[in-house]
């Protein structure tokens, strides 16, 4: 039985095909916003299930406890998490029968079956259990008629607390919904990472992350609405605990609407320095190049190097309700990390409708990914899978987020997240929490905690 849960934390059905240039006025009418809570869920998903009944009607779990994410034990939710853990798979997709299900698989998933003959996906009954706090519903409806992009991908204006574009018209708007989804107010969490080489050798890195989300502070007087490129959406600090050669490194970042401010502390140099390269396709510290900065949380950061085209919606088998793989009794080396891929007996896949967004590198810009296809869950607005292509248009990497939803704080996100290098035949996992300290959503960080001056004081002791 799982004891603690993490925070984070069919054929193509074209429901729309729109251009990818940002609109100066993307607000919807009051009549269209009136669909939210009616034929659409309060955050914009289609409330009904699909025609053949394999995707049910939206039925969110009731909120338990409070929005701070306390009391994270599966025993307290026998009607939700406990029930899911007792379910058996409906069927299993393997390399032998993959073609039967190919219309509901991403290109990255298909590549995994070809690369690893023993790879499999256990498909369980679909549960559309993701729900958000009432305040998210209220402010998302308000944002639908006020929020807009003022002439560029990163020029978000007139948004507060909720999803800025619950009824999106462009791919950029869908990406903004992912970036600003509700994840609580503050969190201190373990982020354990692993690089698994072709020969099965493993390098484990352990981080402690401290995060504040000014955009989603419940207290309206302290909250940071978005109406300017300088407004800060996220304060972030990570400290590397191990391995010893990396221990003591700090990363500090302020995620502004239009750009990022970042600083690094290296214990060898004993100083805090500006870090303008903490962005885009620069390798995240300590990942040996296996994760770019903009792959954290499946995708983050400035969106000025790509055009984002909203393709439409598609039914896909995606990781969903992955509570089993987050059991704190599991050990990384013994239970989770296989030589070629994580232990697929611990992974759960369900059929869900996802938004499909194609991103293409703009002329005059650079990135090691020429294009990416993002798959975004319609109920949670979080990215659940990514197909990433190199500069030759060859499929290079596949990202997958083991989606989980907390009933206490009503958070949704990926734990762990996996990046498969399909060309080098190795993989990288991040956001593992099994051997780390439990997430703590109760710490109320002051803005000053995330200042470079404060980091200097803490590291000089």
C-alpha positions in Angstrom: 0.0 0.0 0.0 1.3 3.5 -0.9 1.8 5.7 2.1 2.7 9.0 0.6 1.8 10.5 -2.7 3.7 13.1 -4.8 2.7 16.7 -5.6 3.7 17.0 -8.5 3.3 18.2 -8.6 -8.0 6.9 -31.6 -7.6 8.5 -34.8 -6.8 12.2 -34.8 -10.0 14.0 -34.1 -9.6 17.5 -35.3 -11.8 19.7 -33.3 -10.1 22.8 -34.5 -7.2 23.8 -36.6 -5.9 27.3 -36.0 -2.9 29.4 -36.8 0.0 29.7 -34.4 0.6 33.4 -34.6 -0.3 35.0 -31.2 -3.3 37.1 -31.3 -3.5 40.7 -30.0 -7.0 40.0 -28.7 -7.6 36.3 -28.0 -10.4 36.8 -25.4 -13.5 34.9 -25.9 -17.0 36.3 -25.6 -19.1 36.1 -22.5 -21.4 33.7 -24.3 -18.6 31.3 -25.1 -17.1 31.6 -21.6 -20.6 30.5 -20.4 -19.8 27.0 -21.7 -17.4 26.6 -18.8 -19.2 24.5 -16.2 -21.8 23.5 -18.8 -20.9 21.5 -21.8 -17.2 22.1 -20.8 -15.7 21.5 -17.4 -14.8 24.6 -15.4 -11.3 24.6 -16.9 -12.3 23.9 -20.5 -12.3 20.1 -21.1 -15.2 18.4 -22.9 -17.4 17.2 -20.1 -18.9 14.2 -21.9 -17.1 11.0 -22.6 -16.4 9.7 -26.0 -18.9 7.9 -28.3 -17.8 4.3 -27.6 -17.6 4.8 -23.8 -13.9 4.1 -23.5 -13.4 7.6 -22.1 -16.0 8.4 -19.4 -17.7 11.7 -18.5 -15.6 14.0 -16.3 -16.1 13.0 -12.6 -13.5 14.7 -10.4 -12.6 13.3 -7.0 -13.9 15.3 -4.1 -11.4 17.5 -2.3 -9.9 16.0 0.8 -8.3 17.9 3.6 -7.1 21.4 2.6 -5.2 23.1 -0.2 -1.8 22.8 1.6 -1.5 19.2 0.6 -1.4 17.8 4.1 -2.3 14.2 5.0 -1.0 12.4 1.9 -1.8 8.8 2.9 -3.5 6.4 0.5 -5.2 4.8 3.5 -7.3 7.9 3.9 -8.6 7.7 0.4 -9.9 4.1 0.0 -12.6 5.2 -2.4 -10.1 6.9 -4.7 -6.4 5.9 -4.7 -7.0 2.6 -2.8 -9.6 1.6 -5.4 -7.3 2.4 -8.3 -4.5 0.3 -6.9 -6.7 -2.8 -6.9 -7.7 -2.5 -10.6 -6.4 -5.0 -13.2 -5.2 -3.9 -16.7 -7.8 -4.1 -19.4 -5.0 -5.2 -21.8 -1.3 -4.9 -22.5 0.3 -3.3 -25.5 3.5 -5.1 -26.6 5.9 -5.0 -29.6 3.9 -7.9 -31.1 0.4 -6.2 -31.0 1.5 -2.5 -31.2 0.0 -2.1 -34.7 -3.5 -2.7 -33.3 -3.2 0.4 -31.2 -0.9 2.5 -33.3 -3.5 5.2 -33.9 -3.6 5.9 -30.1 0.2 6.0 -29.5 2.7 8.8 -29.9 5.6 8.5 -32.2 7.9 8.2 -29.2 5.9 5.3 -27.8 6.1 3.5 -31.1 9.8 4.0 -31.2 10.2 2.5 -27.7 8.5 -0.7 -28.9 10.9 -1.0 -31.8 13.9 -0.2 -29.7 13.1 -2.5 -26.8 11.2 -5.7 -27.7 10.3 -6.3 -24.0 8.8 -2.8 -23.6 5.0 -2.9 -22.7 2.2 -0.6 -21.7 -0.4 -1.9 -19.3 -3.7 -0.1 -20.1 -6.2 0.3 -17.3 -9.8 1.7 -17.1 -9.9 5.5 -17.7 -10.6 7.8 -14.8 -11.2 11.5 -15.4 -10.7 12.3 -11.7 -8.7 15.5 -12.0 -10.4 18.5 -10.3 -9.2 21.9 -9.1 -10.1 24.2 -6.3 -13.2 26.4 -6.7 -11.0 29.5 -6.9 -9.3 28.0 -10.0 -12.7 27.6 -11.6 -13.8 31.1 -10.8 -10.7 32.9 -12.0 -10.3 30.7 -15.1 -13.8 31.8 -16.2 -12.8 35.4 -15.6 -9.6 35.0 -17.5 -11.4 33.6 -20.5 -12.9 37.0 -21.2 -9.8 39.1 -20.1 -6.5 37.3 -20.8 -4.8 37.8 -24.1 -1.4 37.7 -25.8 -0.2 41.2 -26.8 1.6 40.5 -30.0 4.1 37.8 -28.9 4.2 34.4 -27.4 5.5 35.7 -24.1 3.3 38.8 -23.9 0.6 37.4 -21.6 -1.7 40.1 -20.2 -4.7 40.4 -17.9 -4.5 36.9 -16.2 -4.9 36.1 -12.5 -4.6 32.8 -10.6 -6.5 30.5 -12.9 -5.8 29.1 -16.3 -5.4 32.0 -18.7 -7.0 30.4 -21.7 -9.6 27.7 -20.7 -11.0 27.9 -24.2 -7.8 28.2 -26.3 -7.6 29.2 -29.9 -3.9 28.8 -30.5 -1.1 26.5 -29.5 0.7 29.2 -27.5 -2.4 29.6 -25.3 -2.4 25.8 -24.6 1.2 26.0 -23.5 0.4 28.9 -21.2 -2.2 26.8 -19.5 0.4 24.2 -18.8 2.9 26.8 -17.4 0.3 28.4 -15.1 -1.6 25.4 -13.8 -2.4 25.3 -10.1 0.4 23.5 -8.2 -0.3 25.0 -4.8 1.3 28.1 -3.2 4.6 26.8 -1.9 6.4 23.5 -1.9 9.6 21.9 -0.6 10.2 18.6 -2.3 12.8 16.0 -3.1 13.8 15.7 -6.8 15.8 12.6 -7.3 17.2 12.0 -10.7 18.9 9.1 -12.5 20.9 8.6 -15.7 20.7 5.0 -16.8 23.3 4.1 -19.4 23.2 1.4 -22.1 25.0 -1.1 -19.9 22.5 -0.5 -17.0 25.0 1.5 -14.9 23.2 4.3 -13.0 24.1 7.7 -11.7 21.7 9.1 -9.0 21.5 12.8 -8.2 19.5 14.1 -5.3 18.1 17.7 -5.1 16.0 19.6 -2.7 13.8 22.1 -4.4 12.0 25.1 -2.7 9.4 26.8 -4.8 6.9 29.7 -4.5 4.1 30.4 -7.0 3.2 34.1 -6.6 0.6 33.8 -9.4 -1.4 31.2 -7.4 -1.3 32.6 -3.9 -4.7 32.2 -2.3 -4.4 35.5 -0.5 -5.5 38.1 -3.1 -3.5 40.8 -1.4 -0.3 38.9 -1.8 -1.0 37.4 -5.2 0.9 38.4 -8.4 -1.5 38.9 -11.3 0.0 38.9 -14.8 -0.1 42.1 -16.9 3.6 42.8 -17.7 6.7 41.0 -18.9 8.5 41.7 -15.5 5.8 40.0 -13.4 7.1 37.0 -11.6 5.2 33.7 -11.8 7.6 31.4 -10.0 10.4 31.6 -7.5 12.7 28.5 -7.5 15.7 27.3 -5.7 17.4 23.9 -5.9 20.2 22.5 -3.8 22.2 19.5 -4.9 22.8 17.0 -2.1 24.6 14.2 -4.0 26.7 12.8 -5.6 29.6 14.4 -3.6 31.2 15.9 -6.7 28.0 18.0 -7.2 26.9 18.5 -3.6 26.5 22.1 -2.5 25.5 23.5 -5.8 22.6 25.9 -5.8 20.4 27.2 -8.6 18.2 30.2 -8.1 15.6 31.4 -10.7 12.9 33.9 -11.0 10.4 33.0 -13.8 9.1 36.3 -15.2 6.4 36.4 -17.7 8.7 37.4 -20.5 12.1 36.1 -19.4 14.1 34.4 -16.7 16.5 35.7 -14.1 18.9 33.1 -12.7 21.9 32.6 -10.5 24.2 29.7 -9.7 26.4 29.0 -6.7 29.3 26.7 -7.1 31.0 25.6 -3.8 34.4 25.4 -5.5 34.2 29.1 -6.5 32.3 30.1 -3.3 30.3 32.8 -5.0 26.9 33.4 -6.5 27.0 34.4 -10.1 24.5 35.4 -12.7 23.5 32.6 -15.0 21.9 33.8 -18.3 22.4 30.3 -19.8 19.9 28.7 -17.5 17.3 28.4 -20.3 16.4 26.8 -23.6 18.6 23.8 -24.7 21.5 24.4 -22.3 22.0 21.3 -20.1 20.6 21.4 -16.6 23.4 21.3 -14.0 24.3 17.7 -13.0 22.4 15.9 -15.8 25.4 15.3 -18.1 23.4 16.8 -20.9 20.4 14.5 -20.6 18.0 17.2 -19.7 17.8 20.7 -21.2 16.6 23.5 -19.0 13.4 23.9 -21.0 12.5 20.2 -20.5 12.0 20.6 -16.7 8.3 20.1 -15.9 8.1 18.6 -19.5 8.4 22.2 -20.8 9.1 25.6 -19.2 10.6 29.0 -19.9 10.4 31.5 -22.7 8.5 30.6 -25.8 10.1 33.0 -28.3 12.1 30.5 -30.3 9.2 28.4 -31.6 5.9 28.8 -33.3 3.2 26.7 -31.7 0.4 25.3 -33.9 -2.7 23.9 -32.3 -3.5 20.7 -34.2 -6.6 19.7 -32.3 -7.4 16.8 -29.9 -6.6 13.2 -30.1 -7.3 10.1 -28.0 -4.1 8.6 -26.7 -2.9 6.0 -24.2 -1.0 8.2 -21.8 0.5 7.7 -18.3 -2.2 8.5 -15.8 -2.9 7.9 -12.1 0.6 6.6 -11.5 0.4 6.1 -7.8 2.0 2.6 -7.7 5.4 3.8 -9.0 5.5 6.4 -6.3 5.3 4.0 -3.4 7.9 5.1 -0.8 8.7 1.5 0.0 10.2 1.1 -3.5 13.9 1.5 -4.1 15.3 3.1 -7.2 18.0 0.5 -8.1 16.1 -2.6 -7.0 12.5 -1.8 -8.0 12.2 1.1 -10.4 15.2 1.6 -12.7 15.5 -1.2 -15.3 18.5 -1.4 -17.7 16.6 -0.1 -20.7 13.5 1.6 -19.3 11.8 1.9 -15.9 9.9 -1.1 -14.5 6.8 -1.0 -16.7 4.9 -3.2 -14.2 4.7 -0.1 -12.1 3.4 2.2 -14.8 -0.2 2.8 -15.5 -1.7 4.0 -18.9 -5.2 5.1 -19.6 -7.0 6.4 -22.7 -7.5 10.2 -22.5 -8.2 13.1 -24.8 -5.2 15.3 -25.2 -4.5 18.6 -26.9 -1.9 18.2 -29.6 0.5 21.2 -30.2 3.2 21.1 -32.8 6.1 23.5 -32.2 8.5 24.5 -35.0 11.8 26.3 -34.5 11.7 29.8 -35.9 14.0 31.1 -38.6 16.9 33.0 -37.1 16.8 31.2 -33.7 18.6 28.1 -32.5 17.8 25.0 -30.5 18.9 21.4 -30.6 15.3 20.4 -31.1 14.1 21.5 -34.5 10.5 20.7 -33.6 8.5 19.1 -30.8 5.0 17.7 -30.5 3.4 18.2 -27.1 0.4 16.2 -25.8 -1.5 18.0 -23.1 -4.2 16.4 -20.9 -7.5 18.1 -21.4 -8.6 17.8 -17.8 -5.4 18.9 -16.1 -3.7 21.0 -18.7 -0.4 19.4 -17.9 1.9 18.0 -20.6 1.9 14.2 -20.4 4.1 13.3 -23.4 6.5 15.0 -25.9 8.0 13.8 -29.2 11.2 15.8 -29.8 13.1 15.9 -33.2 16.7 16.8 -34.0 17.9 19.2 -36.6 17.7 16.5 -39.3 14.0 15.9 -38.5 14.8 12.5 -36.9 12.9 11.5 -33.7 15.5 12.0 -31.0 13.9 12.1 -27.6 10.6 11.0 -26.0 9.4 12.5 -22.7 6.8 10.9 -20.6 5.2 12.2 -17.3 3.8 9.6 -14.9 0.7 11.7 -14.2 -0.7 11.8 -10.6 -3.4 13.8 -8.9 -3.5 14.7 -5.2 -6.9 14.7 -3.6 -5.7 17.0 -0.7 -4.3 20.0 -2.5 -5.8 19.1 -5.9 -2.4 19.2 -7.6 -1.7 17.4 -10.9 1.7 16.7 -12.4 4.3 14.1 -13.4 6.3 12.0 -10.9 8.5 10.7 -12.2 9.3 12.3 -15.6 11.3 10.2 -18.0 13.4 11.3 -21.0 14.3 8.6 -23.4 17.2 9.2 -25.8 16.1 7.0 -28.7 19.3 7.5 -30.6 21.7 6.7 -27.7 19.5 4.1 -26.2 19.6 5.5 -22.6 17.2 7.2 -20.4 17.0 9.9 -17.7 14.4 10.1 -14.9 13.6 13.2 -12.8 11.1 14.1 -10.1 11.5 10.7 -8.4 10.5 11.0 -4.7 10.6 7.4 -3.3 13.8 7.7 -1.4 13.6 11.4 -0.7 11.9 13.4 2.1 8.1 13.8 1.8 6.8 16.9 0.0 6.0 19.8 2.3 3.4 22.2 1.1 3.1 24.1 4.4 6.2 26.3 4.3 5.4 29.9 3.5 8.4 31.4 1.8 9.0 35.1 1.8 10.0 36.6 -1.5 13.3 37.7 0.1 14.3 34.0 0.6 14.7 33.8 -3.1 17.0 36.8 -3.5 20.6 36.3 -4.6 21.7 38.2 -1.5 19.9 35.7 0.8 21.5 32.9 -1.1 24.9 34.5 -0.5 24.3 34.7 3.2 23.1 31.0 3.4 26.1 29.7 1.4 28.7 31.7 3.3 27.9 30.1 6.7 
